[in-house]
């Protein structure tokens, strides 16, 4: 492996103290014991966002793939798949990972079966996100460059450990769970290429594998001494750019769940800064597609490959394409779940404009990423004029967050698309903000049972 010697050098800094896995778990246990009220509040917002994308995603699957609903191997798998299928679920830019679809699906599956209290559920969500983000950051960007889908790999680990913390596992049970989860971690990015509609499979499978890993881990079966830092362990196998510090050095003042983004556009997050910049221009200019000569999008390197295609081979292909997203934003002024459909893919003006969009790397933006994942859009008109806008923090990032009202509106729109009435949406919303909410009450309303 290219940087194995560098990894071994970094690891020697830690192995004289205690192994990486034990240190990671001990730090997590300390952090889980004192979750601040504001962080628990963020977990409630995360839960609300998840329930909206879950309800909308299930409706989409019922319309497009009804057989999947009846043949899914488990509730956790189905919910993980459904919560990602609209591309509206949350994520974290440093880890380049989607979170809620795998982690919350797994935690709620066990919470309902075990009758867990709201504090247990919130702790499981907070700590599941903590584990998944830290593991993802320890692997990136080498993990993505090697073709791994981090939402599948680290999503599995976050889902399993979220359950472990929700259920109050001992340190021995957690270590066993973590070992099972790391060994189960899987997912490749090729699954999203061409006309594939299978990207959500990695999230559903991560939720399911997380549940299984937690069940075996609960038995505290003896496992390897150091699944994270061992010679054939997590960091050694899954990346060329290991960053052990994310697994060994914790801050007691902040939690990874506070750094997530929540999406307003049903496209890959790498497309969002270009969408925001384009819509900003559309809101002040009278942009007519037929008057546009060409469009150039300058962005960071990882947002170019796999996201610069102009041949759109289906809805999922459209959601991964920055050229299509920009064309959609010009023509429709939006990029919500209802905008990503076959009719718009075949729309003359959107197709014409998609072919006129070129995505290129801006080295200055690459240097800023992942702390800043921005894009600059320049629209060149046929009359010689040009218009330019830059977005560094697309809507939903912690620096540009959705307000509580905007998040509630997103939930209502998706939940009502999923079949809930306004009264039922109000019921779910009110329940989440109770001091001691009932997850069964929430899921009963959502599932109409």
C-alpha positions as a Markdown table, in Angstrom:
| # | Residue | x | y | z |
|---|---|---|---|---|
| 1 | Unk | 0.0 | 0.0 | 0.0 |
| 2 | Unk | 1.3 | 3.4 | -1.0 |
| 3 | Unk | 1.6 | 5.1 | 2.4 |
| 4 | Unk | 1.9 | 2.1 | 4.7 |
| 5 | Unk | 5.2 | 3.2 | 6.1 |
| 6 | Unk | 3.8 | 6.6 | 6.9 |
| 7 | Unk | 0.9 | 4.9 | 8.7 |
| 8 | Unk | 3.2 | 2.7 | 10.7 |
| 9 | Unk | 5.2 | 5.8 | 11.7 |
| 10 | Unk | 2.0 | 7.6 | 12.9 |
| 11 | Unk | 0.8 | 4.5 | 14.7 |
| 12 | Unk | 4.0 | 4.1 | 16.7 |
| 13 | Unk | 3.1 | 7.5 | 18.3 |
| 14 | Unk | 0.1 | 5.8 | 20.0 |
| 15 | Unk | 1.0 | 2.1 | 20.5 |
| 16 | Unk | 3.3 | 2.9 | 23.4 |
| 17 | Unk | 0.3 | 4.2 | 25.4 |
| 18 | Unk | -2.6 | 1.9 | 24.6 |
| 19 | Unk | -4.0 | 0.4 | 21.4 |
| 20 | Unk | -6.1 | 2.6 | 19.2 |
| 21 | Unk | -9.3 | 0.7 | 19.6 |
| 22 | Unk | -9.3 | 0.8 | 23.4 |
| 23 | Unk | -8.5 | 4.5 | 23.4 |
| 24 | Unk | -11.2 | 5.2 | 20.9 |
| 25 | Unk | -13.9 | 3.4 | 22.9 |
| 26 | Unk | -12.8 | 4.9 | 26.2 |
| 27 | Unk | -12.9 | 8.4 | 24.8 |
| 28 | Unk | -16.4 | 7.7 | 23.4 |
| 29 | Unk | -17.7 | 6.4 | 26.7 |
| 30 | Unk | -16.5 | 9.6 | 28.4 |
| 31 | Unk | -18.1 | 11.8 | 25.8 |
| 32 | Unk | -21.4 | 9.9 | 25.9 |
| 33 | Unk | -21.8 | 10.5 | 29.7 |
| 34 | Unk | -22.3 | 14.2 | 29.5 |
| 35 | Unk | -24.2 | 15.1 | 26.3 |
| 36 | Unk | -25.3 | 18.7 | 26.6 |
| 37 | Unk | -28.9 | 19.7 | 26.2 |
| 38 | Unk | -28.1 | 21.7 | 23.0 |
| 39 | Unk | -26.5 | 18.6 | 21.4 |
| 40 | Unk | -29.6 | 16.5 | 22.3 |
| 41 | Unk | -31.6 | 19.2 | 20.7 |
| 42 | Unk | -29.6 | 18.8 | 17.5 |
| 43 | Unk | -30.3 | 15.1 | 17.7 |
| 44 | Unk | -34.0 | 15.9 | 17.8 |
| 45 | Unk | -33.7 | 18.0 | 14.7 |
| 46 | Unk | -31.8 | 15.2 | 13.0 |
| 47 | Unk | -34.5 | 12.8 | 13.9 |
| 48 | Unk | -37.2 | 15.1 | 12.4 |
| 49 | Unk | -35.2 | 15.5 | 9.2 |
| 50 | Unk | -34.7 | 11.7 | 9.0 |
| 51 | Unk | -38.5 | 11.1 | 9.4 |
| 52 | Unk | -39.3 | 13.4 | 6.6 |
| 53 | Unk | -36.9 | 11.9 | 4.1 |
| 54 | Unk | -38.0 | 8.4 | 5.3 |
| 55 | Unk | -41.7 | 9.1 | 4.6 |
| 56 | Unk | -41.0 | 10.7 | 1.3 |
| 57 | Unk | -38.6 | 7.9 | 0.3 |
| 58 | Unk | -41.0 | 5.2 | 1.1 |
| 59 | Unk | -43.7 | 6.8 | -1.1 |
| 60 | Unk | -41.2 | 7.0 | -3.9 |
| 61 | Unk | -40.3 | 3.4 | -3.6 |
| 62 | Unk | -44.0 | 2.4 | -3.4 |
| 63 | Unk | -44.5 | 4.2 | -6.7 |
| 64 | Unk | -41.4 | 3.1 | -8.5 |
| 65 | Unk | -40.2 | -0.2 | -6.9 |
| 66 | Unk | -43.2 | -1.6 | -5.0 |
| 67 | Unk | -41.7 | -5.1 | -4.9 |
| 68 | Unk | -38.8 | -3.8 | -2.8 |
| 69 | Unk | -41.2 | -2.8 | -0.1 |
| 70 | Unk | -42.5 | -6.4 | 0.3 |
| 71 | Unk | -39.2 | -8.2 | -0.2 |
| 72 | Unk | -36.8 | -6.2 | 1.9 |
| 73 | Unk | -34.8 | -8.4 | 4.3 |
| 74 | Unk | -35.5 | -6.2 | 7.3 |
| 75 | Unk | -37.1 | -3.0 | 8.5 |
| 76 | Unk | -33.7 | -1.5 | 9.1 |
| 77 | Unk | -32.6 | -2.3 | 5.5 |
| 78 | Unk | -35.8 | -0.9 | 4.0 |
| 79 | Unk | -35.7 | 2.3 | 6.0 |
| 80 | Unk | -32.1 | 2.9 | 5.3 |
| 81 | Unk | -32.7 | 2.4 | 1.6 |
| 82 | Unk | -35.8 | 4.7 | 1.6 |
| 83 | Unk | -34.2 | 7.4 | 3.7 |
| 84 | Unk | -31.5 | 7.9 | 1.0 |
| 85 | Unk | -33.4 | 7.3 | -2.2 |
| 86 | Unk | -34.5 | 11.0 | -2.6 |
| 87 | Unk | -30.9 | 12.3 | -2.0 |
| 88 | Unk | -32.3 | 14.6 | 0.7 |
| 89 | Unk | -30.7 | 13.0 | 3.8 |
| 90 | Unk | -28.1 | 14.7 | 5.9 |
| 91 | Unk | -24.3 | 14.3 | 5.9 |
| 92 | Unk | -20.9 | 15.7 | 7.0 |
| 93 | Unk | -18.6 | 17.5 | 4.6 |
| 94 | Unk | -15.3 | 16.6 | 6.3 |
| 95 | Unk | -16.1 | 12.9 | 6.3 |
| 96 | Unk | -17.9 | 13.1 | 3.0 |
| 97 | Unk | -20.5 | 10.8 | 4.5 |
| 98 | Unk | -24.3 | 10.4 | 4.6 |
| 99 | Unk | -25.4 | 9.6 | 8.2 |
| 100 | Unk | -29.1 | 9.4 | 9.1 |
| 101 | Unk | -30.2 | 6.8 | 6.6 |
| 102 | Unk | -28.0 | 4.1 | 8.1 |
| 103 | Unk | -27.5 | 5.2 | 11.7 |
| 104 | Unk | -31.0 | 6.4 | 12.6 |
| 105 | Unk | -32.6 | 3.5 | 10.8 |
| 106 | Unk | -30.6 | 1.0 | 12.8 |
| 107 | Unk | -31.1 | 2.8 | 16.2 |
| 108 | Unk | -34.8 | 3.1 | 15.7 |
| 109 | Unk | -35.2 | -0.5 | 14.6 |
| 110 | Unk | -33.7 | -1.7 | 17.9 |
| 111 | Unk | -35.3 | 1.1 | 20.0 |
| 112 | Unk | -38.7 | 0.0 | 18.9 |
| 113 | Unk | -38.0 | -3.7 | 19.7 |
| 114 | Unk | -36.4 | -3.0 | 23.0 |
| 115 | Unk | -38.7 | -0.2 | 24.1 |
| 116 | Unk | -35.9 | 2.3 | 24.6 |
| 117 | Unk | -36.6 | 5.7 | 26.2 |
| 118 | Unk | -36.1 | 9.0 | 24.3 |
| 119 | Unk | -32.8 | 9.7 | 26.1 |
| 120 | Unk | -31.5 | 6.3 | 25.0 |
| 121 | Unk | -32.5 | 7.0 | 21.4 |
| 122 | Unk | -31.0 | 10.5 | 21.4 |
| 123 | Unk | -27.7 | 9.2 | 22.9 |
| 124 | Unk | -27.6 | 6.5 | 20.2 |
| 125 | Unk | -28.0 | 9.0 | 17.4 |
| 126 | Unk | -25.4 | 11.4 | 18.8 |
| 127 | Unk | -22.8 | 8.8 | 19.4 |
| 128 | Unk | -23.6 | 6.9 | 16.2 |
| 129 | Unk | -22.9 | 10.1 | 14.3 |
| 130 | Unk | -19.7 | 10.7 | 16.4 |
| 131 | Unk | -18.3 | 7.3 | 15.5 |
| 132 | Unk | -19.2 | 7.4 | 11.8 |
| 133 | Unk | -17.9 | 10.9 | 11.3 |
| 134 | Unk | -14.6 | 10.3 | 13.1 |
| 135 | Unk | -14.1 | 7.0 | 11.3 |
| 136 | Unk | -14.8 | 8.7 | 8.0 |
| 137 | Unk | -12.4 | 11.6 | 8.7 |
| 138 | Unk | -9.7 | 9.1 | 9.6 |
| 139 | Unk | -10.0 | 7.6 | 6.1 |
| 140 | Unk | -10.6 | 10.5 | 3.8 |
| 141 | Unk | -9.8 | 11.4 | 1.1 |
| 142 | Unk | -7.9 | 8.2 | 0.3 |
| 143 | Unk | -11.0 | 6.1 | 1.0 |
| 144 | Unk | -13.0 | 7.8 | -1.6 |
| 145 | Unk | -10.2 | 7.9 | -4.1 |
| 146 | Unk | -9.8 | 4.1 | -3.8 |
| 147 | Unk | -13.5 | 3.7 | -4.7 |
| 148 | Unk | -15.0 | 3.0 | -1.3 |
| 149 | Unk | -18.5 | 4.4 | -0.5 |
| 150 | Unk | -17.9 | 5.8 | 3.0 |
| 151 | Unk | -21.7 | 6.0 | 3.7 |
| 152 | Unk | -21.7 | 2.2 | 3.4 |
| 153 | Unk | -18.4 | 1.5 | 5.2 |
| 154 | Unk | -18.4 | 4.0 | 8.1 |
| 155 | Unk | -22.2 | 4.1 | 8.1 |
| 156 | Unk | -22.1 | 0.4 | 9.2 |
| 157 | Unk | -19.8 | 1.2 | 12.0 |
| 158 | Unk | -21.8 | 4.3 | 13.1 |
| 159 | Unk | -25.1 | 2.3 | 13.0 |
| 160 | Unk | -23.7 | -0.6 | 15.1 |
| 161 | Unk | -22.1 | 1.7 | 17.7 |
| 162 | Unk | -25.2 | 3.9 | 17.8 |
| 163 | Unk | -27.1 | 0.9 | 18.9 |
| 164 | Unk | -24.4 | 0.0 | 21.4 |
| 165 | Unk | -24.6 | 3.4 | 23.1 |
| 166 | Unk | -28.4 | 3.5 | 23.0 |
| 167 | Unk | -28.6 | 0.1 | 24.7 |
| 168 | Unk | -25.9 | 0.9 | 27.3 |
| 169 | Unk | -23.4 | -1.7 | 26.3 |
| 170 | Unk | -20.4 | -2.4 | 28.5 |
| 171 | Unk | -16.9 | -1.6 | 27.2 |
| 172 | Unk | -16.4 | -5.3 | 26.3 |
| 173 | Unk | -19.6 | -5.4 | 24.4 |
| 174 | Unk | -18.7 | -2.2 | 22.6 |
| 175 | Unk | -15.3 | -3.5 | 21.6 |
| 176 | Unk | -16.9 | -6.7 | 20.2 |
| 177 | Unk | -19.5 | -4.7 | 18.4 |
| 178 | Unk | -16.9 | -2.4 | 16.9 |
| 179 | Unk | -14.8 | -5.4 | 15.7 |
| 180 | Unk | -17.9 | -7.0 | 14.0 |
| 181 | Unk | -18.9 | -3.7 | 12.4 |
| 182 | Unk | -15.4 | -2.9 | 11.0 |
| 183 | Unk | -15.3 | -6.4 | 9.6 |
| 184 | Unk | -18.7 | -5.9 | 8.0 |
| 185 | Unk | -17.9 | -2.4 | 6.6 |
| 186 | Unk | -18.5 | -2.4 | 2.8 |
| 187 | Unk | -19.6 | -0.4 | -0.2 |
| 188 | Unk | -18.1 | 0.7 | -3.5 |
| 189 | Unk | -18.8 | 3.9 | -5.4 |
| 190 | Unk | -19.2 | 2.0 | -8.7 |
| 191 | Unk | -22.7 | 1.1 | -7.6 |
| 192 | Unk | -23.8 | 4.6 | -8.4 |
| 193 | Unk | -22.4 | 4.9 | -11.9 |
| 194 | Unk | -24.1 | 5.0 | -15.3 |
| 195 | Unk | -27.9 | 4.4 | -15.0 |
| 196 | Unk | -27.6 | 2.6 | -11.7 |
| 197 | Unk | -30.4 | 3.1 | -9.2 |
| 198 | Unk | -28.7 | 1.1 | -6.5 |
| 199 | Unk | -26.8 | 3.7 | -4.5 |
| 200 | Unk | -29.3 | 3.6 | -1.6 |
| 201 | Unk | -28.6 | -0.1 | -1.3 |
| 202 | Unk | -25.3 | 0.7 | 0.4 |
| 203 | Unk | -27.1 | 2.7 | 3.1 |
| 204 | Unk | -29.8 | 0.1 | 3.7 |
| 205 | Unk | -27.2 | -2.6 | 3.9 |
| 206 | Unk | -25.2 | -0.5 | 6.3 |
| 207 | Unk | -28.2 | -0.2 | 8.6 |
| 208 | Unk | -28.8 | -3.9 | 8.5 |
| 209 | Unk | -25.2 | -4.8 | 9.0 |
| 210 | Unk | -25.1 | -2.4 | 11.9 |
| 211 | Unk | -28.0 | -4.2 | 13.6 |
| 212 | Unk | -26.4 | -7.6 | 13.1 |
| 213 | Unk | -23.0 | -6.4 | 14.4 |
| 214 | Unk | -24.6 | -5.0 | 17.5 |
| 215 | Unk | -26.5 | -8.2 | 18.1 |
| 216 | Unk | -23.3 | -10.3 | 17.9 |
| 217 | Unk | -21.3 | -7.7 | 19.9 |
| 218 | Unk | -23.9 | -7.8 | 22.7 |
| 219 | Unk | -22.6 | -11.3 | 23.4 |
| 220 | Unk | -19.1 | -9.8 | 24.0 |
| 221 | Unk | -17.4 | -12.5 | 21.9 |
| 222 | Unk | -13.6 | -12.2 | 22.2 |
| 223 | Unk | -12.3 | -10.4 | 19.2 |
| 224 | Unk | -9.0 | -8.9 | 17.9 |
| 225 | Unk | -7.1 | -6.7 | 20.3 |
| 226 | Unk | -7.0 | -3.7 | 17.9 |
| 227 | Unk | -9.5 | -3.7 | 15.0 |
| 228 | Unk | -8.8 | -0.1 | 14.2 |
| 229 | Unk | -5.0 | 0.1 | 14.4 |
| 230 | Unk | -3.9 | -3.5 | 13.8 |
| 231 | Unk | -1.7 | -4.4 | 10.9 |
| 232 | Unk | -4.6 | -5.7 | 8.9 |
| 233 | Unk | -7.2 | -3.5 | 10.6 |
| 234 | Unk | -9.4 | -0.5 | 9.7 |
| 235 | Unk | -6.8 | 2.2 | 8.9 |
| 236 | Unk | -4.3 | -0.2 | 7.3 |
| 237 | Unk | -6.8 | -1.7 | 4.8 |
| 238 | Unk | -9.3 | 1.0 | 3.9 |
| 239 | Unk | -7.2 | 4.1 | 3.1 |
| 240 | Unk | -3.8 | 5.4 | 1.8 |
| 241 | Unk | -4.2 | 8.6 | 3.8 |
| 242 | Unk | -4.7 | 7.5 | 7.4 |
| 243 | Unk | -5.4 | 10.1 | 10.0 |
| 244 | Unk | -5.3 | 8.4 | 13.4 |
| 245 | Unk | -5.8 | 11.7 | 15.3 |
| 246 | Unk | -9.6 | 11.5 | 14.6 |
| 247 | Unk | -9.7 | 8.3 | 16.6 |
| 248 | Unk | -7.5 | 9.2 | 19.4 |
| 249 | Unk | -7.9 | 12.9 | 20.2 |
| 250 | Unk | -11.3 | 14.1 | 21.3 |
| 251 | Unk | -12.6 | 17.5 | 22.2 |
| 252 | Unk | -15.1 | 17.5 | 25.1 |
| 253 | Unk | -16.7 | 20.7 | 23.9 |
| 254 | Unk | -18.1 | 19.8 | 20.5 |
| 255 | Unk | -19.9 | 16.8 | 18.9 |
| 256 | Unk | -19.8 | 15.8 | 15.3 |
| 257 | Unk | -23.5 | 15.9 | 15.0 |
| 258 | Unk | -23.3 | 19.7 | 15.4 |
| 259 | Unk | -21.2 | 19.8 | 12.2 |
| 260 | Unk | -23.7 | 18.0 | 9.8 |
| 261 | Unk | -25.4 | 19.5 | 6.9 |
| 262 | Unk | -29.1 | 19.1 | 6.0 |
| 263 | Unk | -30.1 | 19.3 | 2.4 |
| 264 | Unk | -32.7 | 21.3 | 0.5 |
| 265 | Unk | -31.8 | 20.0 | -2.9 |
| 266 | Unk | -32.3 | 16.4 | -4.0 |
| 267 | Unk | -28.9 | 16.1 | -5.5 |
| 268 | Unk | -25.4 | 15.0 | -4.5 |
| 269 | Unk | -24.0 | 17.5 | -2.0 |
| 270 | Unk | -21.1 | 18.2 | -4.3 |
| 271 | Unk | -23.6 | 19.8 | -6.7 |
| 272 | Unk | -25.2 | 22.1 | -4.1 |
| 273 | Unk | -22.8 | 25.1 | -4.1 |
| 274 | Unk | -23.3 | 25.4 | -7.9 |
| 275 | Unk | -27.1 | 25.2 | -7.5 |
| 276 | Unk | -27.2 | 27.9 | -4.8 |
| 277 | Unk | -25.0 | 30.2 | -6.9 |
| 278 | Unk | -27.1 | 29.7 | -10.0 |
| 279 | Unk | -30.4 | 30.2 | -8.2 |
| 280 | Unk | -29.0 | 33.4 | -6.6 |
| 281 | Unk | -28.3 | 34.8 | -10.1 |
| 282 | Unk | -31.7 | 33.6 | -11.4 |
| 283 | Unk | -33.4 | 35.4 | -8.6 |
| 284 | Unk | -32.0 | 38.8 | -9.8 |
| 285 | Unk | -31.6 | 38.2 | -13.5 |
| 286 | Unk | -34.0 | 37.4 | -16.3 |
| 287 | Unk | -32.1 | 34.3 | -17.5 |
| 288 | Unk | -33.6 | 32.8 | -20.6 |
| 289 | Unk | -32.0 | 29.4 | -21.5 |
| 290 | Unk | -31.9 | 30.1 | -25.3 |
| 291 | Unk | -29.9 | 33.3 | -24.6 |
| 292 | Unk | -27.1 | 31.5 | -22.8 |
| 293 | Unk | -23.9 | 30.7 | -24.7 |
| 294 | Unk | -22.2 | 28.5 | -22.1 |
| 295 | Unk | -21.8 | 28.0 | -18.3 |
| 296 | Unk | -18.6 | 27.3 | -16.4 |
| 297 | Unk | -18.6 | 25.9 | -12.9 |
| 298 | Unk | -15.3 | 26.1 | -11.0 |
| 299 | Unk | -15.1 | 23.9 | -7.9 |
| 300 | Unk | -12.9 | 21.7 | -5.8 |
| 301 | Unk | -11.3 | 18.6 | -7.2 |
| 302 | Unk | -13.4 | 15.9 | -5.6 |
| 303 | Unk | -16.6 | 17.6 | -6.9 |
| 304 | Unk | -15.4 | 17.2 | -10.5 |
| 305 | Unk | -14.9 | 13.5 | -11.2 |
| 306 | Unk | -18.2 | 11.5 | -11.3 |
| 307 | Unk | -20.1 | 14.8 | -11.1 |
| 308 | Unk | -19.3 | 16.5 | -14.4 |
| 309 | Unk | -21.2 | 14.3 | -16.8 |
| 310 | Unk | -23.6 | 15.8 | -19.3 |
| 311 | Unk | -25.1 | 12.5 | -20.6 |
| 312 | Unk | -28.0 | 11.9 | -18.2 |
| 313 | Unk | -28.9 | 8.2 | -18.0 |
| 314 | Unk | -31.8 | 8.4 | -15.5 |
| 315 | Unk | -32.9 | 10.1 | -12.3 |
| 316 | Unk | -30.0 | 8.9 | -10.2 |
| 317 | Unk | -27.5 | 10.0 | -12.9 |
| 318 | Unk | -29.2 | 13.4 | -12.9 |
| 319 | Unk | -28.8 | 13.7 | -9.1 |
| 320 | Unk | -25.1 | 13.2 | -9.4 |
| 321 | Unk | -24.6 | 15.6 | -12.3 |
| 322 | Unk | -23.6 | 19.3 | -11.6 |
| 323 | Unk | -24.3 | 20.3 | -15.3 |
| 324 | Unk | -27.8 | 18.9 | -15.0 |
| 325 | Unk | -28.3 | 20.5 | -11.6 |
| 326 | Unk | -27.2 | 23.9 | -12.9 |
| 327 | Unk | -29.4 | 23.6 | -16.0 |
| 328 | Unk | -32.4 | 22.6 | -13.8 |
| 329 | Unk | -31.7 | 25.6 | -11.5 |
| 330 | Unk | -31.7 | 28.0 | -14.5 |
| 331 | Unk | -34.9 | 26.6 | -16.1 |
| 332 | Unk | -37.0 | 25.7 | -13.0 |
| 333 | Unk | -35.4 | 27.8 | -10.3 |
| 334 | Unk | -35.4 | 24.8 | -7.9 |
| 335 | Unk | -33.9 | 21.4 | -7.5 |
| 336 | Unk | -36.2 | 19.6 | -5.1 |
| 337 | Unk | -37.3 | 15.9 | -5.2 |
| 338 | Unk | -40.2 | 16.8 | -7.4 |
| 339 | Unk | -37.8 | 18.3 | -10.0 |
| 340 | Unk | -35.8 | 15.2 | -10.5 |
| 341 | Unk | -38.0 | 13.2 | -12.9 |
| 342 | Unk | -38.0 | 11.8 | -16.4 |
| 343 | Unk | -40.1 | 14.6 | -17.7 |
| 344 | Unk | -37.4 | 17.2 | -16.8 |
| 345 | Unk | -34.6 | 14.9 | -18.0 |
| 346 | Unk | -36.3 | 15.0 | -21.4 |
| 347 | Unk | -37.1 | 18.7 | -21.3 |
| 348 | Unk | -35.6 | 20.4 | -24.4 |
| 349 | Unk | -34.2 | 23.5 | -22.6 |
| 350 | Unk | -32.8 | 21.5 | -19.7 |
| 351 | Unk | -31.1 | 19.0 | -22.0 |
| 352 | Unk | -29.8 | 21.8 | -24.2 |
| 353 | Unk | -28.4 | 23.7 | -21.3 |
| 354 | Unk | -26.9 | 20.7 | -19.6 |
| 355 | Unk | -24.6 | 20.2 | -22.6 |
| 356 | Unk | -23.4 | 23.8 | -22.3 |
| 357 | Unk | -22.2 | 23.4 | -18.7 |
| 358 | Unk | -18.5 | 22.6 | -18.1 |
| 359 | Unk | -17.2 | 21.7 | -14.7 |
| 360 | Unk | -13.5 | 22.4 | -13.9 |
| 361 | Unk | -11.2 | 22.3 | -10.9 |
| 362 | Unk | -10.3 | 25.5 | -9.2 |
| 363 | Unk | -7.1 | 24.8 | -7.3 |
| 364 | Unk | -7.8 | 27.6 | -4.8 |
| 365 | Unk | -11.2 | 25.9 | -3.9 |
| 366 | Unk | -9.5 | 22.5 | -3.7 |
| 367 | Unk | -7.0 | 24.0 | -1.2 |
| 368 | Unk | -9.9 | 25.2 | 0.9 |
| 369 | Unk | -11.7 | 21.8 | 0.9 |
| 370 | Unk | -13.1 | 20.0 | 2.9 |
| 371 | Unk | -13.4 | 22.9 | 5.3 |
| 372 | Unk | -15.0 | 24.9 | 2.5 |
| 373 | Unk | -16.8 | 23.1 | -0.3 |
| 374 | Unk | -17.6 | 25.9 | -2.7 |
| 375 | Unk | -18.2 | 26.6 | -6.4 |
| 376 | Unk | -18.1 | 29.6 | -8.7 |
| 377 | Unk | -20.6 | 29.8 | -11.6 |
| 378 | Unk | -20.1 | 32.0 | -14.6 |
| 379 | Unk | -22.9 | 32.3 | -17.1 |
| 380 | Unk | -21.8 | 33.6 | -20.5 |
| 381 | Unk | -24.6 | 35.1 | -22.6 |
| 382 | Unk | -24.8 | 35.2 | -26.4 |
| 383 | Unk | -24.9 | 39.0 | -26.4 |
| 384 | Unk | -21.4 | 39.1 | -24.8 |
| 385 | Unk | -22.5 | 39.7 | -21.2 |
| 386 | Unk | -21.5 | 37.4 | -18.4 |
| 387 | Unk | -22.8 | 36.9 | -14.9 |
| 388 | Unk | -20.9 | 35.4 | -11.9 |
| 389 | Unk | -21.8 | 34.1 | -8.4 |
| 390 | Unk | -19.9 | 32.2 | -5.8 |
| 391 | Unk | -21.2 | 30.0 | -3.0 |
| 392 | Unk | -18.8 | 28.7 | -0.3 |
| 393 | Unk | -21.4 | 27.3 | 2.1 |
| 394 | Unk | -24.5 | 26.0 | 0.5 |
| 395 | Unk | -27.8 | 26.1 | 2.4 |
| 396 | Unk | -27.9 | 23.6 | 5.2 |
| 397 | Unk | -24.2 | 23.7 | 6.2 |
| 398 | Unk | -23.6 | 24.6 | 9.9 |
| 399 | Unk | -22.3 | 28.0 | 8.7 |
| 400 | Unk | -25.6 | 28.5 | 6.7 |
| 401 | Unk | -28.1 | 26.3 | 8.6 |
| 402 | Unk | -31.7 | 25.6 | 8.0 |
| 403 | Unk | -33.8 | 27.5 | 10.6 |
| 404 | Unk | -36.1 | 25.4 | 12.8 |
| 405 | Unk | -39.0 | 26.7 | 10.7 |
| 406 | Unk | -37.3 | 25.7 | 7.4 |
| 407 | Unk | -36.6 | 22.3 | 8.8 |
| 408 | Unk | -40.2 | 21.8 | 9.9 |
| 409 | Unk | -41.4 | 22.9 | 6.5 |
| 410 | Unk | -39.0 | 20.4 | 4.8 |
| 411 | Unk | -40.4 | 17.7 | 7.1 |
| 412 | Unk | -44.0 | 18.6 | 6.4 |
| 413 | Unk | -43.6 | 18.7 | 2.6 |
| 414 | Unk | -41.9 | 15.3 | 2.5 |
| 415 | Unk | -44.2 | 13.7 | 5.1 |
| 416 | Unk | -47.3 | 14.9 | 3.3 |
| 417 | Unk | -45.9 | 13.6 | 0.0 |
| 418 | Unk | -45.4 | 10.3 | 2.0 |
| 419 | Unk | -49.1 | 10.3 | 2.9 |
| 420 | Unk | -49.4 | 12.0 | 6.2 |
| 421 | Unk | -52.0 | 14.6 | 6.9 |
| 422 | Unk | -51.2 | 18.0 | 8.2 |
| 423 | Unk | -52.7 | 16.9 | 11.6 |
| 424 | Unk | -50.4 | 13.9 | 11.6 |
| 425 | Unk | -47.4 | 16.0 | 10.8 |
| 426 | Unk | -48.3 | 18.3 | 13.7 |
| 427 | Unk | -48.6 | 15.2 | 16.0 |
| 428 | Unk | -45.1 | 13.9 | 15.0 |
| 429 | Unk | -43.6 | 17.3 | 15.4 |
| 430 | Unk | -45.1 | 17.9 | 18.8 |
| 431 | Unk | -44.0 | 14.4 | 20.0 |
| 432 | Unk | -40.4 | 14.9 | 19.1 |
| 433 | Unk | -40.1 | 18.0 | 21.2 |
| 434 | Unk | -41.6 | 16.4 | 24.3 |
| 435 | Unk | -39.1 | 16.0 | 27.2 |
| 436 | Unk | -39.7 | 12.2 | 27.0 |
| 437 | Unk | -41.0 | 11.4 | 23.6 |
| 438 | Unk | -42.2 | 7.9 | 22.6 |
| 439 | Unk | -40.5 | 6.5 | 19.5 |
| 440 | Unk | -43.3 | 4.0 | 19.1 |
| 441 | Unk | -45.9 | 6.8 | 19.0 |
| 442 | Unk | -43.9 | 8.6 | 16.3 |
| 443 | Unk | -43.4 | 5.5 | 14.2 |
| 444 | Unk | -47.0 | 4.4 | 14.6 |
| 445 | Unk | -48.1 | 7.7 | 13.0 |
| 446 | Unk | -45.5 | 7.5 | 10.3 |
| 447 | Unk | -46.3 | 4.0 | 9.4 |
| 448 | Unk | -50.1 | 4.5 | 9.9 |
| 449 | Unk | -50.3 | 1.5 | 12.2 |
